Amino acid sequence: MATSIPDHASILGEIREVRRVGLVRLRGRPLPVLESAAEAVAAAAARTPAAAVEALLRQAVALLDAGTLRTAAEYTLGLAQGTRDWPASSRRARAASVYGVSVERFRKDHEVMVLGQVAEHIVRLVSAEAEAGPEAGAPASEEGAWGAGTHRSVQVRAGGRQVGLTLHVHPVDLLRDVDVVVSPANVHLALPEPYKSSVAASLRRAAAVRGVTGDVLDDPVHDELRKWAARHGTSGRAVLPGTVAATGAGALAGQGVRRIYHAAIAVPRAGTNDYDVLPADVTRAVSRVLALLAEESGRGTPPLRSVCFPLLGAGRGGLPYHVSLAAVWAAVEAELARGAPWDVHFVVRAPEAAALVERIPAGMRPDRARRATG
């Protein structure tokens, strides 16, 4: 049956209703246009219509430009970690702070733009699905479409043996049951403000301990990094690129994340807001991450075993995805080839980045995988 393309106005109207009532109150609330769109892009694989709508919204928001637009959308709709049960007024106030404007100005101007962009991406997702159509009449496969699932299993060879990697295609703060998450950092180990959209900011935000109104009661990752610097005599000065500092995971412990390893790879460029990242420093940092994992593994119960990498340096660091992946994989492959038992994960948000990870078959380097996708 042909897929019906929803009109922008109808989608936008129901997104506004989601914003008003919040994600925790969607069950049983009629949202026929969003539910139909979710079914069209396979988000209906979720257990309930409300869960399918939420999955669709997350998928659309993930397509927004990284930065203020995506971050404001996450807060507005309650998709940011820890905000799904916030009242609409609190979510709007936090989204307004992302743009540094008053709540009233945000409501009249920025919110209209933000929700309109989410609606636009939902229309595009449904349109793309309609153009693709079912493959040779077969039912849609959960493994075959980006919208059908957020976890992939990638089989590669390392040291003559088959090794399974897990690929996550979603925001880093949605990770569950991964012992160690690697966070990119600058060489001053200075965390970005929690309202930013980077991996480090998302982890800081998700690790924060909040009260019932959403106010931050404790910022443990920030505080632990300061203590690490003081303990190692690096307060007020830069560490060497490739240094890795370990902290606890704060509130992320509730999601099964036990440690955050902060990989210092970004060197600030004097007189600018930009950074320089060298692939060799990324490889050095990943090697140190795996060595630190081995050191810390037996200290906890159960032992640390799994570790998740973003594509280090591919954000503000400016590295192309394939360069970052090659730098990370060089160290990971070397560790796995010698028989290391680690359960390795990658987390990305962009489909093109995920495609690179997925297209590393036996023995293919990431730079060759990039050419294969071209």
C-alpha positions as a LaTeX table, in Angstrom:
\begin{tabular}{lrrr}
\hline
Residue & $x$ (\AA) & $y$ (\AA) & $z$ (\AA) \\
\hline
Met1 & 0.00 & 0.00 & 0.00 \\
Ala2 & 1.33 & 3.45 & $-0.91$ \\
Thr3 & 2.61 & 5.60 & 1.95 \\
Ser4 & 0.64 & 8.81 & 2.52 \\
Ile5 & 2.89 & 11.86 & 2.88 \\
Pro6 & 1.70 & 13.97 & 5.85 \\
Asp7 & 1.41 & 17.71 & 5.40 \\
His8 & 3.72 & 19.94 & 7.41 \\
Ala9 & 0.94 & 21.78 & 9.24 \\
Ser10 & $-0.67$ & 18.59 & 10.57 \\
Ile11 & 2.66 & 17.23 & 11.77 \\
Leu12 & 3.55 & 20.55 & 13.41 \\
Gly13 & 0.20 & 20.70 & 15.20 \\
Glu14 & 0.72 & 17.30 & 16.81 \\
Ile15 & 4.34 & 18.07 & 17.70 \\
Arg16 & 3.08 & 21.12 & 19.57 \\
Glu17 & 0.70 & 18.85 & 21.45 \\
Val18 & 3.61 & 16.58 & 22.40 \\
Arg19 & 5.50 & 19.65 & 23.64 \\
Arg20 & 2.52 & 20.71 & 25.73 \\
Val21 & 1.71 & 17.40 & 27.43 \\
Gly22 & 5.18 & 15.87 & 27.60 \\
Leu23 & 6.46 & 12.41 & 26.68 \\
Val24 & 5.33 & 10.75 & 29.91 \\
Arg25 & 1.69 & 11.62 & 29.18 \\
Leu26 & 1.51 & 10.45 & 25.58 \\
Arg27 & 0.00 & 7.04 & 26.32 \\
Gly28 & $-3.60$ & 6.96 & 25.12 \\
Arg29 & $-3.46$ & 10.44 & 23.61 \\
Pro30 & $-4.60$ & 10.48 & 19.95 \\
Leu31 & $-1.80$ & 11.58 & 17.61 \\
Pro32 & $-2.94$ & 9.97 & 14.35 \\
Val33 & $-0.63$ & 11.88 & 11.99 \\
Leu34 & 2.53 & 11.24 & 14.02 \\
Glu35 & 1.54 & 7.61 & 14.61 \\
Ser36 & 1.01 & 7.08 & 10.88 \\
Ala37 & 4.37 & 8.71 & 10.13 \\
Ala38 & 6.07 & 6.53 & 12.74 \\
Glu39 & 4.61 & 3.42 & 11.13 \\
Ala40 & 5.79 & 4.57 & 7.70 \\
Val41 & 9.43 & 4.93 & 8.81 \\
Ala42 & 9.37 & 1.71 & 10.87 \\
Ala43 & 9.47 & 3.47 & 14.24 \\
Ala44 & 6.30 & 1.50 & 14.97 \\
Ala45 & 8.55 & $-1.43$ & 15.86 \\
Ala46 & 8.32 & 0.16 & 19.32 \\
Arg47 & 5.99 & $-1.57$ & 21.75 \\
Thr48 & 3.29 & 1.13 & 21.92 \\
Pro49 & 2.07 & 4.01 & 19.71 \\
Ala50 & 3.47 & 6.47 & 22.25 \\
Ala51 & 6.89 & 4.81 & 22.12 \\
Ala52 & 6.76 & 4.83 & 18.31 \\
Val53 & 6.02 & 8.56 & 18.28 \\
Glu54 & 8.89 & 9.20 & 20.67 \\
Ala55 & 11.24 & 7.13 & 18.48 \\
Leu56 & 10.14 & 9.11 & 15.42 \\
Leu57 & 10.76 & 12.43 & 17.19 \\
Arg58 & 14.22 & 11.30 & 18.31 \\
Gln59 & 15.02 & 10.24 & 14.76 \\
Ala60 & 13.94 & 13.60 & 13.34 \\
Val61 & 15.74 & 15.65 & 16.01 \\
Ala62 & 18.95 & 13.66 & 15.42 \\
Leu63 & 18.89 & 14.97 & 11.83 \\
Leu64 & 18.93 & 18.60 & 12.93 \\
Asp65 & 22.16 & 20.54 & 12.75 \\
Ala66 & 24.29 & 19.91 & 15.83 \\
Gly67 & 24.36 & 22.95 & 18.07 \\
Thr68 & 21.70 & 25.25 & 19.42 \\
Leu69 & 18.97 & 24.01 & 17.08 \\
Arg70 & 19.24 & 20.35 & 18.04 \\
Thr71 & 19.84 & 21.08 & 21.73 \\
Ala72 & 16.83 & 23.39 & 21.95 \\
Ala73 & 14.65 & 20.79 & 20.23 \\
Glu74 & 15.77 & 18.11 & 22.70 \\
Tyr75 & 14.87 & 20.31 & 25.65 \\
Thr76 & 11.62 & 21.58 & 24.15 \\
Leu77 & 10.28 & 18.08 & 23.55 \\
Gly78 & 11.75 & 16.46 & 26.66 \\
Leu79 & 14.17 & 14.31 & 24.66 \\
Ala80 & 17.26 & 15.51 & 26.54 \\
Gln81 & 18.44 & 13.14 & 29.26 \\
Gly82 & 16.46 & 13.64 & 32.47 \\
Thr83 & 13.83 & 16.00 & 31.01 \\
Arg84 & 11.05 & 13.70 & 29.79 \\
Asp85 & 8.98 & 14.30 & 32.96 \\
Trp86 & 9.63 & 18.04 & 33.20 \\
Pro87 & 6.62 & 20.34 & 32.90 \\
Ala88 & 6.30 & 22.22 & 29.61 \\
Ser89 & 7.22 & 25.53 & 31.25 \\
Ser90 & 10.52 & 24.16 & 32.59 \\
Arg91 & 11.43 & 22.61 & 29.24 \\
Arg92 & 10.65 & 25.87 & 27.44 \\
Ala93 & 12.73 & 27.88 & 29.91 \\
Arg94 & 15.72 & 25.57 & 29.48 \\
Ala95 & 15.41 & 25.71 & 25.68 \\
Ala96 & 15.24 & 29.52 & 25.83 \\
Ser97 & 18.50 & 29.54 & 27.79 \\
Val98 & 20.19 & 27.66 & 24.93 \\
Tyr99 & 19.58 & 30.70 & 22.72 \\
Gly100 & 20.12 & 33.18 & 25.54 \\
Val101 & 16.71 & 34.82 & 25.09 \\
Ser102 & 13.70 & 35.37 & 27.31 \\
Val103 & 11.07 & 32.66 & 27.59 \\
Glu104 & 8.50 & 34.89 & 25.90 \\
Arg105 & 10.76 & 35.66 & 22.96 \\
Phe106 & 11.60 & 31.99 & 22.60 \\
Arg107 & 7.92 & 31.05 & 22.62 \\
Lys108 & 7.03 & 33.55 & 19.90 \\
Asp109 & 10.06 & 33.12 & 17.66 \\
His110 & 12.65 & 30.40 & 18.27 \\
Glu111 & 10.21 & 27.68 & 19.35 \\
Val112 & 8.19 & 28.12 & 16.16 \\
Met113 & 11.37 & 27.69 & 14.13 \\
Val114 & 12.64 & 24.72 & 16.16 \\
Leu115 & 9.42 & 22.72 & 16.03 \\
Gly116 & 8.95 & 23.64 & 12.38 \\
Gln117 & 12.33 & 22.12 & 11.57 \\
Val118 & 11.43 & 18.91 & 13.43 \\
Ala119 & 8.20 & 18.70 & 11.43 \\
Glu120 & 10.12 & 19.28 & 8.20 \\
His121 & 12.44 & 16.36 & 8.91 \\
Ile122 & 9.54 & 14.05 & 9.71 \\
Val123 & 7.95 & 14.90 & 6.36 \\
Arg124 & 11.30 & 14.18 & 4.67 \\
Leu125 & 11.67 & 10.85 & 6.48 \\
Val126 & 8.23 & 9.70 & 5.36 \\
Ser127 & 8.82 & 10.97 & 1.82 \\
Ala128 & 12.14 & 9.11 & 1.61 \\
Glu129 & 10.50 & 5.92 & 2.83 \\
Ala130 & 7.72 & 6.28 & 0.30 \\
Glu131 & 10.22 & 6.76 & $-2.54$ \\
Ala132 & 12.29 & 3.75 & $-1.45$ \\
Gly133 & 9.32 & 1.42 & $-1.15$ \\
Pro134 & 9.50 & $-2.23$ & $-0.04$ \\
Glu135 & 12.35 & $-4.25$ & $-1.46$ \\
Ala136 & 11.02 & $-6.67$ & $-4.09$ \\
Gly137 & 7.78 & $-6.97$ & $-2.16$ \\
Ala138 & 9.51 & $-8.26$ & 0.94 \\
Pro139 & 8.60 & $-6.92$ & 4.37 \\
Ala140 & 10.83 & $-4.17$ & 5.68 \\
Ser141 & 13.80 & $-5.54$ & 7.59 \\
Glu142 & 14.78 & $-4.07$ & 10.93 \\
Glu143 & 18.42 & $-4.35$ & 9.87 \\
Gly144 & 17.81 & $-2.70$ & 6.50 \\
Ala145 & 16.68 & 0.83 & 7.34 \\
Trp146 & 18.29 & 3.53 & 9.43 \\
Gly147 & 15.00 & 4.29 & 11.12 \\
Ala148 & 14.30 & 0.69 & 12.10 \\
Gly149 & 16.72 & 0.39 & 14.98 \\
Thr150 & 19.52 & 2.14 & 16.80 \\
His151 & 21.86 & $-0.79$ & 17.45 \\
Arg152 & 23.89 & $-2.75$ & 14.93 \\
Ser153 & 26.24 & $-5.70$ & 15.19 \\
Val154 & 29.37 & $-5.36$ & 13.05 \\
Gln155 & 31.62 & $-8.38$ & 12.49 \\
Val156 & 35.29 & $-7.66$ & 11.80 \\
Arg157 & 38.54 & $-9.62$ & 11.89 \\
Ala158 & 41.37 & $-8.78$ & 14.24 \\
Gly159 & 44.46 & $-10.92$ & 14.65 \\
Gly160 & 42.98 & $-13.73$ & 12.61 \\
Arg161 & 39.80 & $-14.04$ & 14.67 \\
Gln162 & 36.25 & $-12.83$ & 14.21 \\
Val163 & 35.26 & $-10.05$ & 16.60 \\
Gly164 & 31.86 & $-8.47$ & 17.11 \\
Leu165 & 31.47 & $-4.71$ & 17.60 \\
Thr166 & 28.28 & $-2.95$ & 18.63 \\
Leu167 & 27.30 & 0.24 & 16.80 \\
His168 & 24.89 & 2.68 & 18.46 \\
Val169 & 23.19 & 5.23 & 16.22 \\
His170 & 21.77 & 7.66 & 18.76 \\
Pro171 & 22.85 & 10.43 & 21.17 \\
Val172 & 25.59 & 9.39 & 23.57 \\
Asp173 & 23.47 & 10.11 & 26.64 \\
Leu174 & 21.09 & 7.30 & 25.66 \\
Leu175 & 23.74 & 4.61 & 26.15 \\
Arg176 & 22.75 & 1.82 & 28.50 \\
Asp177 & 24.81 & $-0.89$ & 30.21 \\
Val178 & 28.21 & 0.07 & 28.81 \\
Asp179 & 30.85 & 0.11 & 31.53 \\
Val180 & 33.08 & 2.86 & 30.16 \\
Val181 & 32.21 & 5.73 & 27.84 \\
Val182 & 35.03 & 7.71 & 26.23 \\
Ser183 & 34.53 & 11.47 & 26.11 \\
Pro184 & 36.66 & 13.79 & 23.94 \\
Ala185 & 38.30 & 16.62 & 25.88 \\
Asn186 & 40.65 & 19.51 & 25.31 \\
Val187 & 44.14 & 19.39 & 26.77 \\
His188 & 43.07 & 21.67 & 29.63 \\
Leu189 & 40.43 & 19.08 & 30.62 \\
Ala190 & 37.93 & 21.95 & 30.71 \\
Leu191 & 34.40 & 20.70 & 30.14 \\
Pro192 & 32.01 & 22.58 & 27.84 \\
Glu193 & 28.92 & 24.15 & 29.34 \\
Pro194 & 26.20 & 21.54 & 29.83 \\
Tyr195 & 23.79 & 23.25 & 27.42 \\
Lys196 & 26.15 & 22.65 & 24.48 \\
Ser197 & 25.53 & 19.82 & 22.00 \\
Ser198 & 28.91 & 18.06 & 22.04 \\
Val199 & 29.56 & 14.55 & 23.35 \\
Ala200 & 31.38 & 15.95 & 26.39 \\
Ala201 & 28.56 & 18.39 & 27.17 \\
Ser202 & 25.92 & 15.68 & 26.74 \\
Leu203 & 27.74 & 13.37 & 29.15 \\
Arg204 & 28.24 & 16.15 & 31.69 \\
Arg205 & 24.54 & 17.01 & 31.47 \\
Ala206 & 23.42 & 13.39 & 31.76 \\
Ala207 & 25.76 & 12.73 & 34.70 \\
Ala208 & 24.47 & 15.70 & 36.69 \\
Val209 & 22.34 & 15.01 & 39.75 \\
Arg210 & 19.07 & 16.94 & 39.57 \\
Gly211 & 16.26 & 17.75 & 41.93 \\
Val212 & 12.57 & 17.22 & 41.25 \\
Thr213 & 12.33 & 20.57 & 39.44 \\
Gly214 & 15.27 & 19.76 & 37.18 \\
Asp215 & 17.72 & 22.05 & 38.94 \\
Val216 & 21.30 & 20.74 & 39.10 \\
Leu217 & 22.18 & 19.69 & 42.63 \\
Asp218 & 25.59 & 18.22 & 41.82 \\
Asp219 & 27.94 & 18.35 & 38.81 \\
Pro220 & 30.11 & 15.32 & 39.63 \\
Val221 & 32.04 & 14.93 & 36.38 \\
His222 & 33.18 & 18.56 & 36.43 \\
Asp223 & 34.16 & 18.29 & 40.10 \\
Glu224 & 36.00 & 14.98 & 39.65 \\
Leu225 & 38.00 & 16.31 & 36.71 \\
Arg226 & 39.17 & 19.23 & 38.84 \\
Lys227 & 40.22 & 16.84 & 41.57 \\
Trp228 & 42.05 & 14.67 & 39.02 \\
Ala229 & 43.99 & 17.70 & 37.79 \\
Ala230 & 44.90 & 18.73 & 41.34 \\
Arg231 & 45.96 & 15.19 & 42.22 \\
His232 & 48.23 & 14.96 & 39.18 \\
Gly233 & 49.65 & 18.46 & 39.46 \\
Thr234 & 48.13 & 19.75 & 36.23 \\
Ser235 & 45.74 & 22.40 & 37.59 \\
Gly236 & 45.98 & 25.55 & 35.50 \\
Arg237 & 48.05 & 24.04 & 32.72 \\
Ala238 & 47.57 & 21.78 & 29.74 \\
Val239 & 48.23 & 18.05 & 29.78 \\
Leu240 & 49.94 & 16.30 & 26.89 \\
Pro241 & 47.67 & 15.29 & 23.99 \\
Gly242 & 46.69 & 11.65 & 24.41 \\
Thr243 & 46.32 & 11.92 & 28.19 \\
Val244 & 43.25 & 10.16 & 29.61 \\
Ala245 & 41.57 & 11.13 & 32.88 \\
Ala246 & 39.05 & 8.78 & 34.51 \\
Thr247 & 36.02 & 9.90 & 36.50 \\
Gly248 & 32.84 & 8.35 & 37.79 \\
Ala249 & 29.65 & 8.55 & 35.75 \\
Gly250 & 27.41 & 10.40 & 38.19 \\
Ala251 & 23.73 & 9.94 & 37.44 \\
Leu252 & 24.61 & 7.84 & 34.39 \\
Ala253 & 25.23 & 5.01 & 36.83 \\
Gly254 & 21.46 & 4.56 & 36.77 \\
Gln255 & 21.82 & 3.60 & 33.09 \\
Gly256 & 24.58 & 1.09 & 33.76 \\
Val257 & 27.45 & 3.43 & 32.81 \\
Arg258 & 30.18 & 3.13 & 35.43 \\
Arg259 & 33.12 & 5.23 & 34.26 \\
Ile260 & 33.85 & 8.11 & 31.88 \\
Tyr261 & 37.32 & 8.29 & 30.37 \\
His262 & 38.16 & 11.81 & 29.22 \\
Ala263 & 40.56 & 11.66 & 26.26 \\
Ala264 & 42.55 & 14.91 & 25.90 \\
Ile265 & 42.96 & 15.25 & 22.13 \\
Ala266 & 41.92 & 18.83 & 21.27 \\
Val267 & 44.53 & 21.59 & 21.40 \\
Pro268 & 42.98 & 25.10 & 21.47 \\
Arg269 & 44.13 & 27.35 & 18.64 \\
Ala270 & 45.37 & 30.64 & 20.09 \\
Gly271 & 43.09 & 33.63 & 19.52 \\
Thr272 & 40.19 & 31.55 & 18.18 \\
Asn273 & 37.39 & 29.28 & 19.34 \\
Asp274 & 38.78 & 26.44 & 17.24 \\
Tyr275 & 40.82 & 23.36 & 18.06 \\
Asp276 & 43.49 & 21.30 & 16.36 \\
Val277 & 43.30 & 17.51 & 16.59 \\
Leu278 & 45.97 & 15.21 & 15.22 \\
Pro279 & 44.99 & 11.64 & 14.27 \\
Ala280 & 48.14 & 10.37 & 16.00 \\
Asp281 & 46.93 & 11.91 & 19.27 \\
Val282 & 43.57 & 10.18 & 18.83 \\
Thr283 & 45.28 & 6.82 & 18.38 \\
Arg284 & 47.52 & 7.49 & 21.39 \\
Ala285 & 44.50 & 8.41 & 23.53 \\
Val286 & 42.58 & 5.27 & 22.50 \\
Ser287 & 45.59 & 3.12 & 23.36 \\
Arg288 & 45.71 & 4.79 & 26.76 \\
Val289 & 41.96 & 4.24 & 27.22 \\
Leu290 & 42.39 & 0.52 & 26.67 \\
Ala291 & 45.42 & 0.37 & 28.96 \\
Leu292 & 43.49 & 2.21 & 31.68 \\
Leu293 & 40.56 & $-0.15$ & 31.19 \\
Ala294 & 42.91 & $-3.07$ & 31.83 \\
Glu295 & 44.23 & $-1.37$ & 34.98 \\
Glu296 & 40.78 & $-0.61$ & 36.38 \\
Ser297 & 38.93 & $-3.68$ & 35.17 \\
Gly298 & 39.45 & $-5.85$ & 38.25 \\
Arg299 & 38.73 & $-3.11$ & 40.78 \\
Gly300 & 34.97 & $-3.27$ & 40.40 \\
Thr301 & 32.36 & $-5.96$ & 40.81 \\
Pro302 & 31.61 & $-7.15$ & 38.22 \\
Pro303 & 34.84 & $-6.26$ & 36.41 \\
Leu304 & 34.78 & $-3.55$ & 33.77 \\
Arg305 & 34.50 & $-5.16$ & 30.36 \\
Ser306 & 32.78 & $-2.91$ & 27.81 \\
Val307 & 33.92 & 0.41 & 26.36 \\
Cys308 & 32.23 & 2.79 & 23.94 \\
Phe309 & 33.99 & 5.23 & 21.59 \\
Pro310 & 32.56 & 8.20 & 19.71 \\
Leu311 & 34.43 & 9.29 & 16.60 \\
Leu312 & 36.99 & 11.30 & 18.53 \\
Gly313 & 37.93 & 14.63 & 16.99 \\
Ala314 & 35.15 & 14.55 & 14.39 \\
Gly315 & 33.17 & 17.36 & 16.03 \\
Arg316 & 34.80 & 20.68 & 16.88 \\
Gly317 & 38.15 & 19.01 & 16.21 \\
Gly318 & 37.35 & 19.05 & 12.51 \\
Leu319 & 38.53 & 15.58 & 11.57 \\
Pro320 & 36.54 & 13.94 & 8.75 \\
Tyr321 & 34.64 & 10.87 & 9.93 \\
His322 & 36.86 & 8.46 & 8.04 \\
Val323 & 40.04 & 9.98 & 9.47 \\
Ser324 & 38.73 & 9.81 & 13.03 \\
Leu325 & 37.54 & 6.23 & 12.57 \\
Ala326 & 40.88 & 5.16 & 11.12 \\
Ala327 & 42.71 & 6.72 & 14.09 \\
Val328 & 40.43 & 5.08 & 16.66 \\
Trp329 & 40.37 & 1.71 & 14.90 \\
Ala330 & 44.17 & 1.54 & 14.64 \\
Ala331 & 44.44 & 1.26 & 18.43 \\
Val332 & 41.31 & $-0.85$ & 18.92 \\
Glu333 & 42.30 & $-3.39$ & 16.28 \\
Ala334 & 45.79 & $-3.72$ & 17.74 \\
Glu335 & 44.31 & $-4.44$ & 21.17 \\
Leu336 & 41.75 & $-6.94$ & 19.89 \\
Ala337 & 44.35 & $-8.66$ & 17.69 \\
Arg338 & 46.39 & $-9.61$ & 20.72 \\
Gly339 & 43.34 & $-11.29$ & 22.26 \\
Ala340 & 42.02 & $-8.56$ & 24.56 \\
Pro341 & 38.58 & $-9.50$ & 25.91 \\
Trp342 & 36.94 & $-6.09$ & 25.67 \\
Asp343 & 33.41 & $-5.62$ & 24.40 \\
Val344 & 33.87 & $-2.66$ & 22.04 \\
His345 & 31.10 & $-0.24$ & 21.10 \\
Phe346 & 30.91 & 2.81 & 18.82 \\
Val347 & 28.33 & 5.59 & 19.19 \\
Val348 & 27.52 & 8.00 & 16.35 \\
Arg349 & 24.61 & 10.22 & 15.36 \\
Ala350 & 25.10 & 10.82 & 11.64 \\
Pro351 & 24.02 & 8.06 & 9.22 \\
Glu352 & 27.11 & 8.64 & 7.08 \\
Ala353 & 29.34 & 8.06 & 10.13 \\
Ala354 & 27.43 & 4.89 & 10.99 \\
Ala355 & 27.79 & 3.68 & 7.41 \\
Leu356 & 31.57 & 3.93 & 7.67 \\
Val357 & 31.65 & 1.79 & 10.80 \\
Glu358 & 29.28 & $-0.75$ & 9.30 \\
Arg359 & 31.30 & $-1.05$ & 6.10 \\
Ile360 & 34.51 & $-2.22$ & 7.71 \\
Pro361 & 34.47 & $-5.88$ & 6.67 \\
Ala362 & 37.39 & $-8.20$ & 7.27 \\
Gly363 & 40.64 & $-6.38$ & 6.72 \\
Met364 & 39.18 & $-3.22$ & 5.17 \\
Arg365 & 40.61 & 0.01 & 6.52 \\
Pro366 & 38.21 & 2.91 & 7.25 \\
Asp367 & 39.73 & 5.06 & 4.50 \\
Arg368 & 38.94 & 2.33 & 1.98 \\
Ala369 & 35.45 & 1.96 & 3.47 \\
Arg370 & 34.94 & 5.67 & 2.80 \\
Arg371 & 35.75 & 5.22 & $-0.87$ \\
Ala372 & 33.39 & 2.25 & $-1.01$ \\
Thr373 & 30.50 & 4.46 & 0.14 \\
Gly374 & 31.23 & 7.17 & $-2.43$ \\
\hline
\end{tabular}
